[in-house]
Amino acid sequence: MYLVPLSSLTPVVSIQDAPKDVTSTTDKLSFKSMMQDAINTLQESQQAAAEDSYNLAMGDISSLHSLMINSTMEATAVETVVQLTSRAVSTYKEIMQMQI
C-alpha cells in the first residue's frame, strides 16, 4: 500500500488570500439572470404555442408534430418558472426565519 506524502497536497488558503475573480464568474450565473432567461423562454414558448393553436383552429397546420413539440416546450417552461419561483419564495422564508 502506497501512502501519499502530505507535502504534495495543496494547502488551504484563507478567504482573504482567495482569488478575486471568483465573484466575476458568479455574476454571470446570478439568480436574477437565470429567472429572467426562464421568463423569456416561457414568453417565447407561449407565443409559439398560441400561434400553433390558432393555426390548428383555422385548419392551417401543416405538421402536427411541431404543434405537440411547442406545446410540450411551453409546459416545460411553465414548470421551470414555477419551480424557480417556489424555491425563491421558500429560500426567502428560510432566510427571514434565521436568528440574528
Buried (B, 14 or more C-beta within 10 A) or exposed (E): EEEEEEEEEEEEEEEEEEEEEEEEEEEEEEEEEEBEEBBEBBEBBBEBBEEBBEBEEEEEBEEEEEBEBBBEBBEEBBEBBEEBEEEEEEEEEEEEEEEE
